[in-house]
Amino acid sequence: MKRILPIFIAFVCACPSEQVVVREVPNECGNGEVEADEECDDGNTVASDDCT
């Protein structure tokens, strides 16, 4: 048992932790979500409707 414990500890320490992946997605007009630099977004791509 004394031989297994150091091997187990080394194995646990060698395992990578969780990684968080962050992707930057460009803003998309007309997707129905208000994103940065948008005052409103009504879900269509008509630029002249002023989000009505």
N, C-alpha and C positions, 0 to 999 in steps of 0.2 A: 504494500500500500504506500509506503514511503517513496518508492520509485515512481509511482503513478502520479502522485500529487504534483511534483514539479513539471511533469510533462503536461498534465491537465492545465496548470496555471499558464505555461508557455503557450499552449494552444488557445486558451481564452484571450490572452493578451495579443495574440497574432491576428485574431479575427477582426476585420474592419468594422467600424461602427457604421450606422446609417448615414447615407449621404443625401443632402438636399440639393436638387437640381433646380436652378432658377433660370427660366427662359424669358427674354424680353421679347414680347410680341408687339408689333407696331399697332397703333390705334387704327381702328377700322370704322369708317363712317357708314351708318346704315345698319349696324348690327343690333340696335335696340338697347345698347348699354352705354351709359354716359361714362366716357373715359377722360383722361387728362386732355386739357385744351379743348374740350367740347362743353358747350353750355347745355345742349340737349341732344337727344338722339331718338328719333321716332321710329326707327326701323326701316326707313327707305333711303334711297340714294339720291333723292331729288334735293339739290342744293338750294333751290330758290323757295322752298316752302316754309322756311323759318320754323321748323319743328312743330307745325300745327297738326 
